[in-house]
Amino acid sequence: MNALLHNDFPGKIYPVNPGREQIQGLDCHPSVDAIGETVDLVILAVPAEDVPDQLRMGCDCGVGGFIVFASGFSETGSEGTERQAEISQIVQDAGVPMIGPNCLGIMNGNHNMLASSTVVMGGRRLPGGNYGFATQSGALGTYWLDMTMKAGLGVSAWISTGNEADVDLAACLDYFSEDDETEVIGLYIEGIRDGAAFRAAARKAFERRKPVLVLKSGSSRQGATAAASHTGALAGEDEAYDAVFRQYNIWRSGSLTDMANQAEILLTQPRSAGQRVAVISVSGGAGVLMTDASVAEGLDVPDFSPETKERLAKILPGFATPQNPIDLTAQIVMHKTMLREVLRIISDDTGYDGLLLFMGGLGQIAEELADALVSELPRDMPCALTWQAAPEETVRQVRERGIPVYGEIGYAARALATQFRMSAGWNGPTPAEAPPIIQGGRPEGPFGVEHRSKDLLCSATSLERPVGVFATDPGNLMEVGGELSGPLVVKLQSPAMLHKSGSGGIALGLQNVDEAAESARGMIKFATARGIPVDGVLVEEMISFDHEFIVGLRCDPVFGPMLVLGRGGVTVELEPDVTRAFLPLTASEIEDMIRSLRAAPLLEGFRGAQPCDIAGLARIVKELCDLYMHDETLSEIEINPLVADRTGRFVALDALVSRSPETRVGDAP
């Protein structure tokens, strides 16, 4: 009540309390149905046990929406979970949205609406602006709010979602994506409940080129599947979130400070997809530090053109070198127009995409420097200013004129790099619409043995397999595999030994079928003695290859079908070089994933290495993705390694397929 009145909320406010006649000068009503007028929003500050009846009364009265502050719901255990399910059903049956329970409410700075119980707003006015934030933690959301206000950024809307019994974070992202008053979106995420809705909202933000900054907590792995497949280990919960963020051009911030720094430049500066920066400093040491920070963030600091150097030499003192980074030296105190003149010269040089500046102290000429920055900084190039030991009033004035100011060199460089990368991220095609997601993921069945998995994959796609035979009895190998040419590999086929390296289930470099048969008999004897069930042995011709990959497909329980793609082999979990994305994907998008790997230069023939047909690999992976999308009985596919042999073929040296329990691996897809 105090926050609404203090912020001059323009609408009507109806206090409801049967024990009061007035609250803060406003007439009080004994109940919602006694108000006698249609109410847009009801804020419930009542005990948890009273919430259901109050919701029913409000729905009967035609209330437009609810905010429920009370705790005592799903966060308290089974009884609270049942109570939360009850209130969720009440509002959903009535078609009335509800924020909470166990939340701190919502605020809108542009409309002076503070429907929140947070004490951080005590006695403060919420500035309007274009930065929207939704949080699953009320306390952390208040810290964000305080930092944002202190940074001079205005708030379009602030939403504390609480237990999300109705309105969730995906709905908030969808709202911000459509809201004309929100230009930059911030989210604090602990977990997403509706992955399909979140992906749809993220796609909408992508289409509208709205920056989304995320602070995500938690980084657990799905250890239960890791033992059965490398893909399970490489596609853990946090990796899935990273894949979604990357795919929809969402920036994952490292902290609230990081998020505030990035929001400031995104809200105030023009967009640029480049990476070349000019560095201007009043300190040689600071200029070097700023250059180091820029390079660490992947930015380029190229030298000035000869024409620019010639013009700078006429402005700078004789002992200064006209180079990038440029040191204005202490002479800036005497030569008060130096910064203005240098900025004009740099602005005329077309070889740069952004500008980093460092000012330190200089309180005696702070006003002149601020005026020079405001008037001469290029309007079509993003700029970031670090001003240490600056007068507070000067910083405030510069920020009010749309120039982001940072207290640390690294903050400015990272903020500018974020702006560049997000701008570049929108240059690609809009991600495809997400498919319907099976709640909890696809049903997981046992993994099929290798030879059956290869049967399925190679019959449904263009993927090839080594020449080989499967035999249930080593004594029949000469009969069924007499035409095989060495060297050969023998692999035990057992559902209890999916990974055969290091467990006695594989023998390499056998010269002929006789050697293979002898090795197979030894494997089966070894397995039988230890109670390991055996289907038979797979004998294949060994092939030479230059590149090996892992291709994994599995269904994330939140976001749906996911592709894991990277360098393969037995050490894939020790030294992972993988990338991840959610289906559906085009061949072009898969090709971009391959080129994003650290090993991409090797695939392109680095220093005489045999190049890989990257486009051909992308087409094979696309076929596998399509197979997985179209057959919902498939719970997981892993090919490791999938190799590019020296004739240009893509061959599955090992493969695992898991299907739902009622479907036998090897059935026709």
Secondary structure as a PSIPRED ss2 file (coil, helix, strand):
# PSIPRED VFORMAT (PSIPRED V4.0)

   1 M C   1.000  0.000  0.000
   2 N H   0.000  1.000  0.000
   3 A H   0.000  1.000  0.000
   4 L H   0.000  1.000  0.000
   5 L H   0.000  1.000  0.000
   6 H H   0.000  1.000  0.000
   7 N C   1.000  0.000  0.000
   8 D C   1.000  0.000  0.000
   9 F C   1.000  0.000  0.000
  10 P C   1.000  0.000  0.000
  11 G C   1.000  0.000  0.000
  12 K C   1.000  0.000  0.000
  13 I C   1.000  0.000  0.000
  14 Y C   1.000  0.000  0.000
  15 P C   1.000  0.000  0.000
  16 V E   0.000  0.000  1.000
  17 N C   1.000  0.000  0.000
  18 P C   1.000  0.000  0.000
  19 G C   1.000  0.000  0.000
  20 R C   1.000  0.000  0.000
  21 E C   1.000  0.000  0.000
  22 Q E   0.000  0.000  1.000
  23 I E   0.000  0.000  1.000
  24 Q C   1.000  0.000  0.000
  25 G C   1.000  0.000  0.000
  26 L E   0.000  0.000  1.000
  27 D E   0.000  0.000  1.000
  28 C C   1.000  0.000  0.000
  29 H E   0.000  0.000  1.000
  30 P C   1.000  0.000  0.000
  31 S C   1.000  0.000  0.000
  32 V H   0.000  1.000  0.000
  33 D H   0.000  1.000  0.000
  34 A H   0.000  1.000  0.000
  35 I C   1.000  0.000  0.000
  36 G C   1.000  0.000  0.000
  37 E C   1.000  0.000  0.000
  38 T C   1.000  0.000  0.000
  39 V C   1.000  0.000  0.000
  40 D C   1.000  0.000  0.000
  41 L C   1.000  0.000  0.000
  42 V E   0.000  0.000  1.000
  43 I E   0.000  0.000  1.000
  44 L E   0.000  0.000  1.000
  45 A C   1.000  0.000  0.000
  46 V C   1.000  0.000  0.000
  47 P C   1.000  0.000  0.000
  48 A H   0.000  1.000  0.000
  49 E H   0.000  1.000  0.000
  50 D H   0.000  1.000  0.000
  51 V H   0.000  1.000  0.000
  52 P H   0.000  1.000  0.000
  53 D H   0.000  1.000  0.000
  54 Q H   0.000  1.000  0.000
  55 L H   0.000  1.000  0.000
  56 R H   0.000  1.000  0.000
  57 M H   0.000  1.000  0.000
  58 G H   0.000  1.000  0.000
  59 C H   0.000  1.000  0.000
  60 D H   0.000  1.000  0.000
  61 C C   1.000  0.000  0.000
  62 G C   1.000  0.000  0.000
  63 V C   1.000  0.000  0.000
  64 G C   1.000  0.000  0.000
  65 G C   1.000  0.000  0.000
  66 F E   0.000  0.000  1.000
  67 I E   0.000  0.000  1.000
  68 V E   0.000  0.000  1.000
  69 F C   1.000  0.000  0.000
  70 A C   1.000  0.000  0.000
  71 S C   1.000  0.000  0.000
  72 G C   1.000  0.000  0.000
  73 F C   1.000  0.000  0.000
  74 S H   0.000  1.000  0.000
  75 E H   0.000  1.000  0.000
  76 T H   0.000  1.000  0.000
  77 G C   1.000  0.000  0.000
  78 S H   0.000  1.000  0.000
  79 E H   0.000  1.000  0.000
  80 G H   0.000  1.000  0.000
  81 T H   0.000  1.000  0.000
  82 E H   0.000  1.000  0.000
  83 R H   0.000  1.000  0.000
  84 Q H   0.000  1.000  0.000
  85 A H   0.000  1.000  0.000
  86 E H   0.000  1.000  0.000
  87 I H   0.000  1.000  0.000
  88 S H   0.000  1.000  0.000
  89 Q H   0.000  1.000  0.000
  90 I H   0.000  1.000  0.000
  91 V H   0.000  1.000  0.000
  92 Q H   0.000  1.000  0.000
  93 D H   0.000  1.000  0.000
  94 A H   0.000  1.000  0.000
  95 G C   1.000  0.000  0.000
  96 V C   1.000  0.000  0.000
  97 P C   1.000  0.000  0.000
  98 M E   0.000  0.000  1.000
  99 I E   0.000  0.000  1.000
 100 G C   1.000  0.000  0.000
 101 P C   1.000  0.000  0.000
 102 N C   1.000  0.000  0.000
 103 C C   1.000  0.000  0.000
 104 L C   1.000  0.000  0.000
 105 G E   0.000  0.000  1.000
 106 I E   0.000  0.000  1.000
 107 M E   0.000  0.000  1.000
 108 N E   0.000  0.000  1.000
 109 G C   1.000  0.000  0.000
 110 N C   1.000  0.000  0.000
 111 H C   1.000  0.000  0.000
 112 N C   1.000  0.000  0.000
 113 M E   0.000  0.000  1.000
 114 L E   0.000  0.000  1.000
 115 A E   0.000  0.000  1.000
 116 S E   0.000  0.000  1.000
 117 S C   1.000  0.000  0.000
 118 T C   1.000  0.000  0.000
 119 V H   0.000  1.000  0.000
 120 V H   0.000  1.000  0.000
 121 M H   0.000  1.000  0.000
 122 G C   1.000  0.000  0.000
 123 G C   1.000  0.000  0.000
 124 R C   1.000  0.000  0.000
 125 R C   1.000  0.000  0.000
 126 L C   1.000  0.000  0.000
 127 P C   1.000  0.000  0.000
 128 G E   0.000  0.000  1.000
 129 G E   0.000  0.000  1.000
 130 N E   0.000  0.000  1.000
 131 Y E   0.000  0.000  1.000
 132 G E   0.000  0.000  1.000
 133 F E   0.000  0.000  1.000
 134 A E   0.000  0.000  1.000
 135 T E   0.000  0.000  1.000
 136 Q C   1.000  0.000  0.000
 137 S C   1.000  0.000  0.000
 138 G H   0.000  1.000  0.000
 139 A H   0.000  1.000  0.000
 140 L H   0.000  1.000  0.000
 141 G H   0.000  1.000  0.000
 142 T H   0.000  1.000  0.000
 143 Y H   0.000  1.000  0.000
 144 W H   0.000  1.000  0.000
 145 L H   0.000  1.000  0.000
 146 D H   0.000  1.000  0.000
 147 M H   0.000  1.000  0.000
 148 T H   0.000  1.000  0.000
 149 M H   0.000  1.000  0.000
 150 K H   0.000  1.000  0.000
 151 A C   1.000  0.000  0.000
 152 G C   1.000  0.000  0.000
 153 L C   1.000  0.000  0.000
 154 G C   1.000  0.000  0.000
 155 V E   0.000  0.000  1.000
 156 S E   0.000  0.000  1.000
 157 A E   0.000  0.000  1.000
 158 W E   0.000  0.000  1.000
 159 I E   0.000  0.000  1.000
 160 S E   0.000  0.000  1.000
 161 T C   1.000  0.000  0.000
 162 G C   1.000  0.000  0.000
 163 N C   1.000  0.000  0.000
 164 E C   1.000  0.000  0.000
 165 A C   1.000  0.000  0.000
 166 D C   1.000  0.000  0.000
 167 V C   1.000  0.000  0.000
 168 D C   1.000  0.000  0.000
 169 L H   0.000  1.000  0.000
 170 A H   0.000  1.000  0.000
 171 A H   0.000  1.000  0.000
 172 C H   0.000  1.000  0.000
 173 L H   0.000  1.000  0.000
 174 D H   0.000  1.000  0.000
 175 Y H   0.000  1.000  0.000
 176 F H   0.000  1.000  0.000
 177 S H   0.000  1.000  0.000
 178 E H   0.000  1.000  0.000
 179 D C   1.000  0.000  0.000
 180 D C   1.000  0.000  0.000
 181 E C   1.000  0.000  0.000
 182 T C   1.000  0.000  0.000
 183 E C   1.000  0.000  0.000
 184 V E   0.000  0.000  1.000
 185 I E   0.000  0.000  1.000
 186 G E   0.000  0.000  1.000
 187 L E   0.000  0.000  1.000
 188 Y E   0.000  0.000  1.000
 189 I E   0.000  0.000  1.000
 190 E C   1.000  0.000  0.000
 191 G C   1.000  0.000  0.000
 192 I C   1.000  0.000  0.000
 193 R C   1.000  0.000  0.000
 194 D C   1.000  0.000  0.000
 195 G H   0.000  1.000  0.000
 196 A H   0.000  1.000  0.000
 197 A H   0.000  1.000  0.000
 198 F H   0.000  1.000  0.000
 199 R H   0.000  1.000  0.000
 200 A H   0.000  1.000  0.000
 201 A H   0.000  1.000  0.000
 202 A H   0.000  1.000  0.000
 203 R H   0.000  1.000  0.000
 204 K H   0.000  1.000  0.000
 205 A H   0.000  1.000  0.000
 206 F H   0.000  1.000  0.000
 207 E H   0.000  1.000  0.000
 208 R C   1.000  0.000  0.000
 209 R C   1.000  0.000  0.000
 210 K C   1.000  0.000  0.000
 211 P C   1.000  0.000  0.000
 212 V E   0.000  0.000  1.000
 213 L E   0.000  0.000  1.000
 214 V E   0.000  0.000  1.000
 215 L E   0.000  0.000  1.000
 216 K E   0.000  0.000  1.000
 217 S C   1.000  0.000  0.000
 218 G C   1.000  0.000  0.000
 219 S C   1.000  0.000  0.000
 220 S C   1.000  0.000  0.000
 221 R C   1.000  0.000  0.000
 222 Q C   1.000  0.000  0.000
 223 G H   0.000  1.000  0.000
 224 A H   0.000  1.000  0.000
 225 T H   0.000  1.000  0.000
 226 A H   0.000  1.000  0.000
 227 A C   1.000  0.000  0.000
 228 A C   1.000  0.000  0.000
 229 S C   1.000  0.000  0.000
 230 H H   0.000  1.000  0.000
 231 T H   0.000  1.000  0.000
 232 G H   0.000  1.000  0.000
 233 A H   0.000  1.000  0.000
 234 L H   0.000  1.000  0.000
 235 A C   1.000  0.000  0.000
 236 G C   1.000  0.000  0.000
 237 E H   0.000  1.000  0.000
 238 D H   0.000  1.000  0.000
 239 E H   0.000  1.000  0.000
 240 A H   0.000  1.000  0.000
 241 Y H   0.000  1.000  0.000
 242 D H   0.000  1.000  0.000
 243 A H   0.000  1.000  0.000
 244 V H   0.000  1.000  0.000
 245 F H   0.000  1.000  0.000
 246 R H   0.000  1.000  0.000
 247 Q H   0.000  1.000  0.000
 248 Y C   1.000  0.000  0.000
 249 N C   1.000  0.000  0.000
 250 I E   0.000  0.000  1.000
 251 W E   0.000  0.000  1.000
 252 R E   0.000  0.000  1.000
 253 S C   1.000  0.000  0.000
 254 G C   1.000  0.000  0.000
 255 S C   1.000  0.000  0.000
 256 L H   0.000  1.000  0.000
 257 T H   0.000  1.000  0.000
 258 D H   0.000  1.000  0.000
 259 M H   0.000  1.000  0.000
 260 A H   0.000  1.000  0.000
 261 N H   0.000  1.000  0.000
 262 Q H   0.000  1.000  0.000
 263 A H   0.000  1.000  0.000
 264 E H   0.000  1.000  0.000
 265 I H   0.000  1.000  0.000
 266 L H   0.000  1.000  0.000
 267 L H   0.000  1.000  0.000
 268 T H   0.000  1.000  0.000
 269 Q C   1.000  0.000  0.000
 270 P C   1.000  0.000  0.000
 271 R C   1.000  0.000  0.000
 272 S C   1.000  0.000  0.000
 273 A C   1.000  0.000  0.000
 274 G C   1.000  0.000  0.000
 275 Q C   1.000  0.000  0.000
 276 R E   0.000  0.000  1.000
 277 V E   0.000  0.000  1.000
 278 A E   0.000  0.000  1.000
 279 V E   0.000  0.000  1.000
 280 I E   0.000  0.000  1.000
 281 S E   0.000  0.000  1.000
 282 V C   1.000  0.000  0.000
 283 S C   1.000  0.000  0.000
 284 G H   0.000  1.000  0.000
 285 G H   0.000  1.000  0.000
 286 A H   0.000  1.000  0.000
 287 G H   0.000  1.000  0.000
 288 V H   0.000  1.000  0.000
 289 L H   0.000  1.000  0.000
 290 M H   0.000  1.000  0.000
 291 T H   0.000  1.000  0.000
 292 D H   0.000  1.000  0.000
 293 A H   0.000  1.000  0.000
 294 S H   0.000  1.000  0.000
 295 V H   0.000  1.000  0.000
 296 A H   0.000  1.000  0.000
 297 E C   1.000  0.000  0.000
 298 G C   1.000  0.000  0.000
 299 L C   1.000  0.000  0.000
 300 D E   0.000  0.000  1.000
 301 V C   1.000  0.000  0.000
 302 P C   1.000  0.000  0.000
 303 D C   1.000  0.000  0.000
 304 F C   1.000  0.000  0.000
 305 S C   1.000  0.000  0.000
 306 P H   0.000  1.000  0.000
 307 E H   0.000  1.000  0.000
 308 T H   0.000  1.000  0.000
 309 K H   0.000  1.000  0.000
 310 E H   0.000  1.000  0.000
 311 R H   0.000  1.000  0.000
 312 L H   0.000  1.000  0.000
 313 A H   0.000  1.000  0.000
 314 K C   1.000  0.000  0.000
 315 I C   1.000  0.000  0.000
 316 L C   1.000  0.000  0.000
 317 P C   1.000  0.000  0.000
 318 G C   1.000  0.000  0.000
 319 F C   1.000  0.000  0.000
 320 A C   1.000  0.000  0.000
 321 T C   1.000  0.000  0.000
 322 P C   1.000  0.000  0.000
 323 Q C   1.000  0.000  0.000
 324 N C   1.000  0.000  0.000
 325 P C   1.000  0.000  0.000
 326 I E   0.000  0.000  1.000
 327 D E   0.000  0.000  1.000
 328 L C   1.000  0.000  0.000
 329 T C   1.000  0.000  0.000
 330 A H   0.000  1.000  0.000
 331 Q H   0.000  1.000  0.000
 332 I H   0.000  1.000  0.000
 333 V C   1.000  0.000  0.000
 334 M C   1.000  0.000  0.000
 335 H C   1.000  0.000  0.000
 336 K C   1.000  0.000  0.000
 337 T C   1.000  0.000  0.000
 338 M H   0.000  1.000  0.000
 339 L H   0.000  1.000  0.000
 340 R H   0.000  1.000  0.000
 341 E H   0.000  1.000  0.000
 342 V H   0.000  1.000  0.000
 343 L H   0.000  1.000  0.000
 344 R H   0.000  1.000  0.000
 345 I H   0.000  1.000  0.000
 346 I H   0.000  1.000  0.000
 347 S H   0.000  1.000  0.000
 348 D H   0.000  1.000  0.000
 349 D C   1.000  0.000  0.000
 350 T C   1.000  0.000  0.000
 351 G C   1.000  0.000  0.000
 352 Y C   1.000  0.000  0.000
 353 D C   1.000  0.000  0.000
 354 G E   0.000  0.000  1.000
 355 L E   0.000  0.000  1.000
 356 L E   0.000  0.000  1.000
 357 L E   0.000  0.000  1.000
 358 F E   0.000  0.000  1.000
 359 M E   0.000  0.000  1.000
 360 G E   0.000  0.000  1.000
 361 G C   1.000  0.000  0.000
 362 L C   1.000  0.000  0.000
 363 G H   0.000  1.000  0.000
 364 Q H   0.000  1.000  0.000
 365 I H   0.000  1.000  0.000
 366 A H   0.000  1.000  0.000
 367 E H   0.000  1.000  0.000
 368 E H   0.000  1.000  0.000
 369 L H   0.000  1.000  0.000
 370 A H   0.000  1.000  0.000
 371 D H   0.000  1.000  0.000
 372 A H   0.000  1.000  0.000
 373 L H   0.000  1.000  0.000
 374 V H   0.000  1.000  0.000
 375 S H   0.000  1.000  0.000
 376 E H   0.000  1.000  0.000
 377 L C   1.000  0.000  0.000
 378 P C   1.000  0.000  0.000
 379 R C   1.000  0.000  0.000
 380 D C   1.000  0.000  0.000
 381 M C   1.000  0.000  0.000
 382 P C   1.000  0.000  0.000
 383 C E   0.000  0.000  1.000
 384 A E   0.000  0.000  1.000
 385 L E   0.000  0.000  1.000
 386 T E   0.000  0.000  1.000
 387 W E   0.000  0.000  1.000
 388 Q E   0.000  0.000  1.000
 389 A C   1.000  0.000  0.000
 390 A C   1.000  0.000  0.000
 391 P C   1.000  0.000  0.000
 392 E H   0.000  1.000  0.000
 393 E H   0.000  1.000  0.000
 394 T H   0.000  1.000  0.000
 395 V H   0.000  1.000  0.000
 396 R H   0.000  1.000  0.000
 397 Q H   0.000  1.000  0.000
 398 V H   0.000  1.000  0.000
 399 R H   0.000  1.000  0.000
 400 E H   0.000  1.000  0.000
 401 R C   1.000  0.000  0.000
 402 G C   1.000  0.000  0.000
 403 I C   1.000  0.000  0.000
 404 P C   1.000  0.000  0.000
 405 V E   0.000  0.000  1.000
 406 Y E   0.000  0.000  1.000
 407 G C   1.000  0.000  0.000
 408 E C   1.000  0.000  0.000
 409 I H   0.000  1.000  0.000
 410 G H   0.000  1.000  0.000
 411 Y H   0.000  1.000  0.000
 412 A H   0.000  1.000  0.000
 413 A H   0.000  1.000  0.000
 414 R H   0.000  1.000  0.000
 415 A H   0.000  1.000  0.000
 416 L H   0.000  1.000  0.000
 417 A H   0.000  1.000  0.000
 418 T H   0.000  1.000  0.000
 419 Q H   0.000  1.000  0.000
 420 F H   0.000  1.000  0.000
 421 R H   0.000  1.000  0.000
 422 M H   0.000  1.000  0.000
 423 S H   0.000  1.000  0.000
 424 A H   0.000  1.000  0.000
 425 G H   0.000  1.000  0.000
 426 W C   1.000  0.000  0.000
 427 N C   1.000  0.000  0.000
 428 G C   1.000  0.000  0.000
 429 P C   1.000  0.000  0.000
 430 T C   1.000  0.000  0.000
 431 P C   1.000  0.000  0.000
 432 A C   1.000  0.000  0.000
 433 E C   1.000  0.000  0.000
 434 A C   1.000  0.000  0.000
 435 P C   1.000  0.000  0.000
 436 P C   1.000  0.000  0.000
 437 I C   1.000  0.000  0.000
 438 I C   1.000  0.000  0.000
 439 Q C   1.000  0.000  0.000
 440 G C   1.000  0.000  0.000
 441 G C   1.000  0.000  0.000
 442 R C   1.000  0.000  0.000
 443 P C   1.000  0.000  0.000
 444 E C   1.000  0.000  0.000
 445 G C   1.000  0.000  0.000
 446 P C   1.000  0.000  0.000
 447 F E   0.000  0.000  1.000
 448 G C   1.000  0.000  0.000
 449 V C   1.000  0.000  0.000
 450 E H   0.000  1.000  0.000
 451 H H   0.000  1.000  0.000
 452 R H   0.000  1.000  0.000
 453 S H   0.000  1.000  0.000
 454 K H   0.000  1.000  0.000
 455 D H   0.000  1.000  0.000
 456 L H   0.000  1.000  0.000
 457 L H   0.000  1.000  0.000
 458 C H   0.000  1.000  0.000
 459 S H   0.000  1.000  0.000
 460 A H   0.000  1.000  0.000
 461 T C   1.000  0.000  0.000
 462 S C   1.000  0.000  0.000
 463 L C   1.000  0.000  0.000
 464 E E   0.000  0.000  1.000
 465 R C   1.000  0.000  0.000
 466 P C   1.000  0.000  0.000
 467 V C   1.000  0.000  0.000
 468 G E   0.000  0.000  1.000
 469 V E   0.000  0.000  1.000
 470 F E   0.000  0.000  1.000
 471 A E   0.000  0.000  1.000
 472 T C   1.000  0.000  0.000
 473 D C   1.000  0.000  0.000
 474 P H   0.000  1.000  0.000
 475 G H   0.000  1.000  0.000
 476 N H   0.000  1.000  0.000
 477 L H   0.000  1.000  0.000
 478 M H   0.000  1.000  0.000
 479 E H   0.000  1.000  0.000
 480 V H   0.000  1.000  0.000
 481 G H   0.000  1.000  0.000
 482 G C   1.000  0.000  0.000
 483 E C   1.000  0.000  0.000
 484 L C   1.000  0.000  0.000
 485 S C   1.000  0.000  0.000
 486 G C   1.000  0.000  0.000
 487 P C   1.000  0.000  0.000
 488 L E   0.000  0.000  1.000
 489 V E   0.000  0.000  1.000
 490 V E   0.000  0.000  1.000
 491 K E   0.000  0.000  1.000
 492 L E   0.000  0.000  1.000
 493 Q E   0.000  0.000  1.000
 494 S C   1.000  0.000  0.000
 495 P C   1.000  0.000  0.000
 496 A C   1.000  0.000  0.000
 497 M C   1.000  0.000  0.000
 498 L C   1.000  0.000  0.000
 499 H C   1.000  0.000  0.000
 500 K C   1.000  0.000  0.000
 501 S C   1.000  0.000  0.000
 502 G C   1.000  0.000  0.000
 503 S C   1.000  0.000  0.000
 504 G C   1.000  0.000  0.000
 505 G C   1.000  0.000  0.000
 506 I E   0.000  0.000  1.000
 507 A E   0.000  0.000  1.000
 508 L E   0.000  0.000  1.000
 509 G E   0.000  0.000  1.000
 510 L E   0.000  0.000  1.000
 511 Q C   1.000  0.000  0.000
 512 N C   1.000  0.000  0.000
 513 V H   0.000  1.000  0.000
 514 D H   0.000  1.000  0.000
 515 E H   0.000  1.000  0.000
 516 A H   0.000  1.000  0.000
 517 A H   0.000  1.000  0.000
 518 E H   0.000  1.000  0.000
 519 S H   0.000  1.000  0.000
 520 A H   0.000  1.000  0.000
 521 R H   0.000  1.000  0.000
 522 G H   0.000  1.000  0.000
 523 M H   0.000  1.000  0.000
 524 I H   0.000  1.000  0.000
 525 K H   0.000  1.000  0.000
 526 F H   0.000  1.000  0.000
 527 A H   0.000  1.000  0.000
 528 T H   0.000  1.000  0.000
 529 A H   0.000  1.000  0.000
 530 R C   1.000  0.000  0.000
 531 G C   1.000  0.000  0.000
 532 I C   1.000  0.000  0.000
 533 P C   1.000  0.000  0.000
 534 V C   1.000  0.000  0.000
 535 D C   1.000  0.000  0.000
 536 G E   0.000  0.000  1.000
 537 V E   0.000  0.000  1.000
 538 L E   0.000  0.000  1.000
 539 V E   0.000  0.000  1.000
 540 E E   0.000  0.000  1.000
 541 E E   0.000  0.000  1.000
 542 M C   1.000  0.000  0.000
 543 I C   1.000  0.000  0.000
 544 S C   1.000  0.000  0.000
 545 F E   0.000  0.000  1.000
 546 D E   0.000  0.000  1.000
 547 H E   0.000  0.000  1.000
 548 E E   0.000  0.000  1.000
 549 F E   0.000  0.000  1.000
 550 I E   0.000  0.000  1.000
 551 V E   0.000  0.000  1.000
 552 G E   0.000  0.000  1.000
 553 L E   0.000  0.000  1.000
 554 R E   0.000  0.000  1.000
 555 C E   0.000  0.000  1.000
 556 D E   0.000  0.000  1.000
 557 P C   1.000  0.000  0.000
 558 V C   1.000  0.000  0.000
 559 F C   1.000  0.000  0.000
 560 G E   0.000  0.000  1.000
 561 P E   0.000  0.000  1.000
 562 M E   0.000  0.000  1.000
 563 L E   0.000  0.000  1.000
 564 V E   0.000  0.000  1.000
 565 L E   0.000  0.000  1.000
 566 G E   0.000  0.000  1.000
 567 R E   0.000  0.000  1.000
 568 G C   1.000  0.000  0.000
 569 G C   1.000  0.000  0.000
 570 V C   1.000  0.000  0.000
 571 T C   1.000  0.000  0.000
 572 V C   1.000  0.000  0.000
 573 E C   1.000  0.000  0.000
 574 L C   1.000  0.000  0.000
 575 E C   1.000  0.000  0.000
 576 P C   1.000  0.000  0.000
 577 D C   1.000  0.000  0.000
 578 V E   0.000  0.000  1.000
 579 T E   0.000  0.000  1.000
 580 R E   0.000  0.000  1.000
 581 A E   0.000  0.000  1.000
 582 F E   0.000  0.000  1.000
 583 L C   1.000  0.000  0.000
 584 P C   1.000  0.000  0.000
 585 L C   1.000  0.000  0.000
 586 T C   1.000  0.000  0.000
 587 A H   0.000  1.000  0.000
 588 S H   0.000  1.000  0.000
 589 E H   0.000  1.000  0.000
 590 I H   0.000  1.000  0.000
 591 E H   0.000  1.000  0.000
 592 D H   0.000  1.000  0.000
 593 M H   0.000  1.000  0.000
 594 I H   0.000  1.000  0.000
 595 R H   0.000  1.000  0.000
 596 S C   1.000  0.000  0.000
 597 L C   1.000  0.000  0.000
 598 R C   1.000  0.000  0.000
 599 A C   1.000  0.000  0.000
 600 A H   0.000  1.000  0.000
 601 P H   0.000  1.000  0.000
 602 L H   0.000  1.000  0.000
 603 L H   0.000  1.000  0.000
 604 E C   1.000  0.000  0.000
 605 G C   1.000  0.000  0.000
 606 F H   0.000  1.000  0.000
 607 R H   0.000  1.000  0.000
 608 G H   0.000  1.000  0.000
 609 A C   1.000  0.000  0.000
 610 Q C   1.000  0.000  0.000
 611 P C   1.000  0.000  0.000
 612 C C   1.000  0.000  0.000
 613 D C   1.000  0.000  0.000
 614 I H   0.000  1.000  0.000
 615 A H   0.000  1.000  0.000
 616 G H   0.000  1.000  0.000
 617 L H   0.000  1.000  0.000
 618 A H   0.000  1.000  0.000
 619 R H   0.000  1.000  0.000
 620 I H   0.000  1.000  0.000
 621 V H   0.000  1.000  0.000
 622 K H   0.000  1.000  0.000
 623 E H   0.000  1.000  0.000
 624 L H   0.000  1.000  0.000
 625 C H   0.000  1.000  0.000
 626 D H   0.000  1.000  0.000
 627 L H   0.000  1.000  0.000
 628 Y H   0.000  1.000  0.000
 629 M H   0.000  1.000  0.000
 630 H H   0.000  1.000  0.000
 631 D C   1.000  0.000  0.000
 632 E C   1.000  0.000  0.000
 633 T C   1.000  0.000  0.000
 634 L E   0.000  0.000  1.000
 635 S E   0.000  0.000  1.000
 636 E E   0.000  0.000  1.000
 637 I E   0.000  0.000  1.000
 638 E E   0.000  0.000  1.000
 639 I E   0.000  0.000  1.000
 640 N E   0.000  0.000  1.000
 641 P E   0.000  0.000  1.000
 642 L E   0.000  0.000  1.000
 643 V E   0.000  0.000  1.000
 644 A E   0.000  0.000  1.000
 645 D E   0.000  0.000  1.000
 646 R C   1.000  0.000  0.000
 647 T C   1.000  0.000  0.000
 648 G C   1.000  0.000  0.000
 649 R C   1.000  0.000  0.000
 650 F E   0.000  0.000  1.000
 651 V E   0.000  0.000  1.000
 652 A E   0.000  0.000  1.000
 653 L C   1.000  0.000  0.000
 654 D C   1.000  0.000  0.000
 655 A E   0.000  0.000  1.000
 656 L E   0.000  0.000  1.000
 657 V E   0.000  0.000  1.000
 658 S E   0.000  0.000  1.000
 659 R E   0.000  0.000  1.000
 660 S C   1.000  0.000  0.000
 661 P C   1.000  0.000  0.000
 662 E C   1.000  0.000  0.000
 663 T C   1.000  0.000  0.000
 664 R C   1.000  0.000  0.000
 665 V C   1.000  0.000  0.000
 666 G C   1.000  0.000  0.000
 667 D C   1.000  0.000  0.000
 668 A C   1.000  0.000  0.000
 669 P C   1.000  0.000  0.000
